[in-house]
Amino acid sequence: MKNIYHTDIYKFEKPVNSYWEETTKENFNLKRLTGDIKAEVVIIGGGYTGLSCAINLIENYNLDVILLEAGKVGWGASSRNGGFCAFPPIKTSFKNLQKMFGKEETKKFFRNSVEGSNYTKEIISNYNIDCEVTGDSNFIVAHHPNKFKQIKEQAEVYKSELGIEAKIYSKEEFNKIGHEGTQQFGALSYKPGFAINPLKFVNGIARYALSKKLKIFEHSLVLKIDKINSSYTLRTLEGSVNTKKVVVATNGFYQEGLVPQMNSRILPVISNIIVTRKLTKNEIDSHNFKTFSPIANTKNLLYYYRKLKDNRILFGTRGDFVGSDQSNLNRSKIMEKFLKNIFPNWSNISIDYNWRGLIAMSQKLTPSIGKIENEEIYYGFGYHGVGVSSAPWTGKQLSKLVFSSNSKDLNISKIYKGLPKKFIFPKLRIFYFRLAVLFYNIKDKLNI
């Protein structure tokens, strides 16, 4: 199997050195797979999607499920993201979706997106997960005066077309309840939305799954899937599992070559995060940073940021193109400049943490949920950086699909259904992405 980035980003044996890992000391001490076993369903990937799918298969359909994770539980994006429960999980506009799929399917897609956000909230409540929930909405901040009109139009679409609770704030109004800074010219809020500690969230889901007798094997990277007649054998370094059905829930960390039909369809994109030291009250007040709700701005290559419970600032944006530890460090220095350009009164504040992970993009620009044709292999991926709300919900939908083996029984927007197109000359995926970044950088510099 071939990886797209430097091997540093695929060190499954250890977690990244993140703020979440530093402040969340929990280890399930689960065994790796050794020997040969059987199960009705095998899930590859121990993040939000895989765990949610497994729980629903056990609770709703009483199936025997085994989950294989290459690292520890939640090793991938599920433990590394910024903890933003936002929506929708797309990289295109409402208008474009409507052109491609029609008004009703687009509305259904957004209803499903809201369902996803609410399902995440239900999981936190029903599984009794203490994951440091903060905020009661999501904010989109106009980073330039030109962009205020854009978010006003978005708010109107949300309210009149989609029935989503949305509100517009002028620069002065947002300064009172949000923050001020050099790139704040008004904001849009929408609900539902909030922020979490993503590692505590995934650990809480895993704890619940283990209480339901889910068998999880950590540090068990699937190297190969063999098919003999109507059954599959998933092989790891030290063991194998024989099964009738396979669920691939690896998102941006999908290993090319595992399932031929899925190859060349995912563009893993690095996303980087930095976290400051704890800020004093005077430092927080110097930019009137009041809200604990998650914030994204209107740049094409967006910045996303939030105030944490201990008065640190988390700041994220597009990562590097290489994936090495050195490129990660280099990128964090650039991001520090971005943060301090927005909030110049924090020019002397140090950065305590920097890390990165992979988000999954595709040519669909939306998530993909479905079943490989003529196979009992199922998939859910492509959250485009919005996995906190969409991945657990996707896992639930996948469980219905796995049980019925028929996508016609899945009552969700058809926008989600099916694989995205393959990239032409897939070895050039990172080159294509570099060109896109160059294009969007130019647009951002021109504020268009």
C-alpha positions in Angstrom: 0.0 0.0 0.0 1.3 3.4 -0.9 0.9 6.6 1.1 0.6 10.1 -0.4 2.6 12.0 2.2 5.9 11.7 4.1 6.0 8.7 6.4 6.2 11.0 9.5 2.4 11.5 9.2 1.7 7.8 9.3 3.4 6.9 12.5 0.6 4.7 13.8 2.6 3.6 16.9 2.3 6.9 18.7 -0.2 9.7 18.9 0.5 13.3 17.9 1.9 15.7 20.5 -1.4 17.7 20.7 -3.0 19.8 23.4 -5.8 17.2 23.5 -3.3 14.4 24.2 -1.5 16.4 26.8 -4.7 17.2 28.7 -6.6 13.9 28.2 -4.9 11.0 30.1 -6.8 7.9 29.2 -5.6 4.6 27.7 -7.8 1.6 27.1 -4.7 -0.7 26.8 -6.4 -2.7 24.1 -4.6 -5.6 22.5 -3.4 -5.9 19.0 -4.9 -8.6 16.7 -3.0 -11.9 17.0 -4.1 -15.2 15.5 -7.1 -15.9 13.2 -10.7 -15.1 14.2 -14.1 -14.6 12.7 -16.9 -12.0 12.9 -20.1 -11.1 11.0 -18.8 -7.6 10.3 -15.3 -6.1 10.5 -14.9 -2.3 10.6 -11.6 -0.7 9.6 -11.0 2.5 11.5 -11.5 3.4 15.2 -12.7 7.0 14.9 -16.1 8.6 15.0 -17.5 6.8 11.9 -16.2 3.3 12.7 -17.2 3.4 16.4 -20.7 4.9 15.7 -21.3 2.2 13.0 -20.2 -0.6 15.4 -22.4 0.6 18.2 -25.5 0.9 16.0 -24.8 -2.6 14.5 -24.6 -4.1 17.9 -27.5 -2.2 19.6 -30.0 -2.2 16.7 -29.2 -5.4 14.9 -27.4 -7.6 17.4 -24.5 -8.3 15.1 -21.1 -9.7 16.0 -18.7 -6.9 15.2 -14.9 -6.5 15.3 -13.1 -3.2 14.9 -9.5 -2.9 13.7 -7.5 0.4 14.3 -4.1 1.0 13.0 -3.1 3.2 16.0 -4.9 3.7 19.2 -8.6 4.4 19.4 -9.2 7.8 17.6 -5.6 8.0 16.4 -6.6 9.9 13.2 -8.6 13.0 12.7 -11.1 12.1 15.4 -8.5 13.0 18.1 -6.7 15.7 16.3 -9.4 18.1 14.9 -10.3 21.5 16.4 -13.4 20.2 18.0 -15.8 22.3 15.9 -19.3 20.9 15.7 -20.2 22.8 12.5 -22.0 22.1 9.2 -22.5 21.5 6.3 -19.6 19.1 5.4 -19.1 20.5 1.9 -16.6 22.6 -0.1 -19.1 24.2 -2.4 -22.0 26.6 -2.0 -25.8 26.1 -1.6 -26.3 27.5 -5.1 -23.8 25.0 -6.7 -25.4 22.1 -4.9 -28.8 23.2 -6.1 -27.6 23.4 -9.7 -26.2 19.9 -9.5 -28.8 18.1 -7.5 -31.9 20.3 -7.5 -33.6 22.2 -4.7 -35.3 19.4 -2.8 -32.2 17.2 -2.6 -30.1 20.2 -1.5 -32.6 21.0 1.2 -32.6 17.3 2.3 -28.8 17.4 2.4 -28.9 20.4 4.8 -31.6 18.7 6.9 -29.3 15.7 7.2 -26.4 18.1 8.1 -28.4 19.5 11.0 -29.4 16.0 12.0 -25.7 15.2 12.2 -25.0 18.1 14.5 -27.9 17.1 16.7 -26.8 13.4 16.7 -23.4 14.4 18.0 -25.1 16.3 20.8 -27.3 13.2 21.5 -24.3 10.9 21.7 -22.6 13.3 24.3 -25.8 13.2 26.4 -26.8 9.5 25.9 -23.3 8.1 26.4 -22.7 10.5 29.3 -19.4 11.9 27.8 -17.7 14.8 29.5 -15.9 16.4 26.5 -15.8 20.0 27.6 -18.7 21.3 25.5 -18.6 25.1 25.0 -20.6 27.6 22.9 -24.1 27.4 21.6 -23.7 28.3 17.9 -21.2 28.6 15.1 -19.8 31.9 13.8 -18.6 32.9 10.3 -16.7 36.1 10.5 -16.3 38.5 7.5 -12.5 38.9 7.3 -12.8 41.9 4.9 -15.6 44.5 4.4 -16.3 43.0 0.9 -17.3 39.7 2.6 -20.1 41.1 4.8 -22.6 41.1 1.9 -21.7 37.4 1.3 -22.5 36.3 4.8 -25.7 38.4 4.8 -26.9 36.5 1.7 -25.9 33.2 3.4 -27.9 34.1 6.5 -30.9 34.8 4.3 -30.6 31.5 2.5 -30.3 29.7 5.8 -33.4 31.3 7.3 -35.7 31.5 4.3 -34.7 28.4 2.2 -33.4 26.0 4.8 -35.2 26.9 8.1 -31.8 27.2 9.9 -31.6 29.6 12.8 -29.2 32.3 11.7 -28.4 35.9 12.8 -26.2 38.7 11.4 -24.0 40.9 13.5 -22.4 44.2 12.3 -18.7 44.7 13.2 -19.7 46.8 16.2 -22.3 44.2 17.4 -19.9 41.3 17.0 -17.2 43.2 18.9 -19.5 43.2 21.9 -20.3 39.5 22.0 -17.5 37.9 19.9 -14.2 39.7 19.4 -12.4 42.5 17.7 -9.4 42.4 15.5 -7.9 43.5 12.1 -10.0 40.9 10.2 -13.4 41.3 11.8 -16.1 43.1 9.8 -19.2 41.5 11.0 -20.4 38.0 11.5 -23.1 35.3 10.9 -24.1 32.9 13.6 -26.0 29.7 13.0 -27.4 26.9 15.1 -27.0 24.1 16.1 -23.3 24.4 16.9 -20.8 24.1 19.7 -17.2 23.0 20.4 -15.8 20.0 22.2 -12.6 18.3 23.2 -12.4 15.8 20.3 -10.2 13.3 22.1 -12.5 13.1 25.1 -15.4 12.7 22.7 -13.9 9.8 20.8 -12.8 8.2 24.0 -16.3 8.5 25.4 -17.7 6.8 22.3 -15.1 4.0 22.6 -15.9 3.5 26.3 -19.6 3.1 25.5 -18.7 0.7 22.6 -16.6 -1.4 24.9 -19.5 -1.5 27.4 -21.6 -3.0 24.6 -18.9 -5.7 24.2 -17.5 -4.4 20.9 -14.2 -6.2 20.3 -11.6 -3.5 19.4 -8.0 -4.3 18.4 -5.5 -1.4 18.4 -2.2 -1.2 16.5 -3.7 -3.6 14.0 -3.1 -2.1 10.6 -5.0 -3.9 7.8 -2.4 -4.7 5.2 -4.6 -6.7 2.8 -8.1 -7.9 2.1 -8.5 -11.3 0.4 -11.8 -12.5 -1.0 -12.6 -16.2 -1.2 -16.0 -17.1 -2.5 -18.4 -14.8 -0.6 -16.2 -14.1 2.5 -13.3 -11.7 3.2 -10.1 -12.2 5.1 -8.5 -9.1 6.5 -4.9 -9.6 7.2 -2.7 -7.7 9.7 0.9 -8.2 10.6 0.1 -10.8 13.3 -3.4 -12.1 12.6 -6.5 -12.1 10.4 -10.3 -11.8 10.6 -12.7 -13.7 8.4 -16.0 -12.0 7.7 -18.9 -11.6 5.4 -19.0 -7.8 5.5 -16.3 -5.1 5.7 -16.8 -1.4 6.6 -14.0 1.1 5.6 -14.1 4.0 7.9 -10.6 5.5 7.6 -11.4 8.9 5.9 -8.2 10.9 5.1 -6.0 8.1 6.4 -7.3 5.6 3.8 -4.4 3.5 2.6 -4.3 3.3 -1.2 -4.4 -0.2 -2.5 -6.7 -1.7 0.2 -9.9 -1.6 -1.8 -9.2 -1.2 -5.6 -12.6 0.4 -6.2 -11.8 3.2 -3.6 -8.4 4.0 -4.9 -7.6 7.4 -6.4 -10.9 8.9 -5.2 -9.7 10.6 -1.9 -7.5 13.7 -1.7 -6.1 13.7 1.8 -5.3 17.3 2.8 -3.1 18.3 5.8 -4.8 20.6 8.3 -2.6 22.2 11.0 -3.5 23.5 14.4 -1.6 25.7 16.9 -2.6 26.4 20.5 -1.3 29.4 22.5 -0.2 29.5 26.1 -2.9 30.5 28.6 -3.8 34.1 28.2 -4.4 36.5 31.1 -7.7 38.3 31.5 -6.1 41.5 30.3 -4.7 39.8 27.2 -8.1 38.3 26.4 -9.8 41.7 27.0 -7.3 43.5 24.8 -9.2 42.0 21.8 -12.5 41.7 23.7 -12.5 37.9 22.9 -15.7 36.9 24.7 -17.3 34.0 22.9 -16.5 30.3 23.4 -18.3 29.3 20.3 -16.3 28.0 17.3 -15.4 30.6 14.6 -14.4 30.3 10.9 -13.7 33.2 8.7 -14.7 33.9 5.1 -11.3 33.3 3.4 -11.3 30.8 0.6 -8.4 29.2 2.5 -10.2 29.7 5.8 -8.9 30.2 9.3 -10.7 28.6 12.1 -10.2 29.4 15.8 -11.8 29.4 19.2 -11.1 30.2 22.8 -10.6 27.2 25.0 -11.8 26.8 28.6 -8.4 27.6 30.1 -8.1 30.9 28.0 -5.8 29.5 25.3 -6.5 30.3 21.7 -6.7 27.4 19.2 -6.0 28.4 15.6 -6.2 26.2 12.5 -5.8 26.5 8.8 -4.6 24.6 5.7 -1.4 22.6 6.4 1.7 22.0 4.4 2.1 19.8 1.3 4.8 17.4 2.6 3.8 15.8 5.8 7.2 15.6 7.5 7.7 16.7 11.1 9.9 19.6 9.9 7.3 20.8 7.4 4.8 20.8 10.3 7.1 22.9 12.4 7.6 25.3 9.5 3.9 25.6 8.9 3.2 26.4 12.6 5.6 29.4 12.4 3.6 30.8 9.4 0.3 30.2 11.2 1.6 32.0 14.3 2.1 35.1 12.0 -1.5 34.7 10.6 -2.9 34.6 14.2 -0.9 37.7 15.3 -1.9 39.6 12.2 -5.5 39.2 13.2 -4.9 39.9 16.9 -1.8 42.3 17.0 -2.1 42.8 20.7 -1.0 39.2 21.2 2.2 39.7 19.3 4.3 38.5 22.3 2.2 35.4 23.2 4.0 32.1 22.7 2.7 29.0 21.1 2.6 25.9 23.3 1.3 23.2 20.9 1.3 22.5 17.1 0.1 19.4 15.3 -1.6 18.3 12.1 -3.8 15.6 10.7 -5.5 14.6 7.4 -8.9 15.6 6.2 -10.5 13.8 3.3 -11.6 15.8 0.2 -13.0 14.4 -3.1 -14.2 15.6 -6.4 -17.8 15.4 -5.1 -17.0 18.1 -2.5 -19.4 16.3 -0.2 -19.3 13.1 2.0 -19.7 9.7 0.4 -21.7 6.9 1.9 -22.3 3.6 0.1 -21.5 0.0 -0.9 -19.0 -1.2 -3.4 -20.9 -2.7 -6.4 -21.1 -6.5 -6.3 -19.2 -6.6 -3.0 -20.1 -6.6 0.7 -17.7 -3.7 1.3 -19.1 -0.4 2.7 -17.6 3.1 3.0 -18.2 6.4 4.6 -15.7 9.3 4.1 -15.1 12.8 2.7 -16.2 15.1 5.5 -14.1 18.0 4.2 -13.0 19.1 7.7 -16.4 18.9 9.2 -16.3 15.4 10.8 -17.5 16.2 14.3 -21.1 16.6 13.1 -21.0 14.4 10.0 -18.9 11.3 10.9 -20.9 9.9 13.8 -24.1 10.4 11.8 -22.5 8.7 8.8 -21.6 5.7 11.0 -25.3 5.4 12.0 -26.4 5.5 8.3 -23.7 3.0 7.4 -25.1 0.6 10.0 -28.5 0.6 8.3 -26.8 0.0 5.0 -24.7 -2.8 6.2 -27.7 -4.5 7.8 -29.9 -4.2 4.7 -27.1 -4.5 2.0 -29.2 -2.1 -0.1 -28.6 1.6 -0.5 -32.2 2.1 -1.7 -33.2 1.5 1.9 -31.1 4.4 3.1 -33.4 7.4 3.4 -30.8 10.2 3.1 -30.1 12.8 0.5 -28.8 11.3 -2.7 -26.0 13.9 -2.5 -24.3 11.6 0.0 -24.7 8.4 -1.9 -22.1 6.8 -4.0 -18.4 7.1 -4.7 -16.8 10.3 -6.0 -15.1 10.3 -9.4 -11.5 9.1 -9.6 -8.8 11.8 -10.0 -7.2 11.8 -13.4 -3.5 10.9 -13.0 -4.0 10.3 -9.3 -0.2 10.6 -8.6 -0.6 14.3 -9.3 -3.3 14.9 -6.6 -1.0 17.0 -4.4 0.1 19.0 -7.5 -3.6 19.7 -8.3 -4.1 20.8 -4.7 -1.1 23.1 -4.9 -2.6 24.8 -7.9 -6.0 25.2 -6.1 -4.2 26.7 -3.1 -2.3 29.1 -5.4 -5.6 30.1 -7.1 -7.4 30.6 -3.7 -4.4 32.5 -2.3 -4.8 35.0 -5.1 -8.5 35.3 -4.5 -7.9 35.9 -0.8 -5.3 38.6 -1.5 -7.8 40.3 -3.8 -10.6 39.7 -1.2 -12.8 38.1 -3.8 
